[in-house]
Amino acid sequence: MEGDALAESLNDLFLNLSTMVKSELQGVNNQLELVEKMNQRVAEECGVRRRGVEAGSVRVVEQLKSKSRGFDEYVRQIEAIEEQVTHFESENQKLKTKKPNRIELNRNFGSEDFSNSLI
């Protein structure tokens, strides 16, 4: 009889322990489901925001591209001006370093006296 009472007590203990473990596991499972739902909701909200930000960014980029196309003509004009300035500076430097000779002066001014007065 004592063996039966001990076996019954151990059986009750294990049943109670089993019930407690099952309850803990069910509570953890419920928490996990809640966290999964929260993560899904946050992901959806972030996805909506991200898509909104992406759409806004695309719009801004398109507007900037459109505006920058208007500057292309100005850029071409500035580049052409820079080329002309470089050419003029080169020619100016040539004129500064070039020593006039008599033949050119005679051809340009028609007088040998004028060329002699310059040299």
C-alpha positions, 0 to 999 in steps of 0.5 A: 500500500505504501508503494501504491501511495508513493507511486500515486504521489509520483504520478501526480507530481509528474502530471503536475510538472507536465502540466506546468511545462505544457503551460509554459510552452503554450505561453512562450508559443503565444508570445512568439506568435505575438512577436511574429505578428508585430514584426509583420505589422512593422515590416508592412508599415516600413514597406509602405513608408519605404515605397513612399520614400522611394516614390518621392525620391524617384520623383525628385530625381526625375525633376532634377534630371529635367532641370539639369537638361536645361543647363546642358546648352549653357554648359556647351556655351561655357565650354565653347567660350573656354576654348576660345579664351584658351585659343586667344591666350595662346595667340596673345602669347605668340604675339608677345614673344614674336619679334617683328621682322622688317619684311613683315613691317614693310608689308604691313606699314609700307615703309622701311623707315618705320621698321628702322625706327622700331628696331 
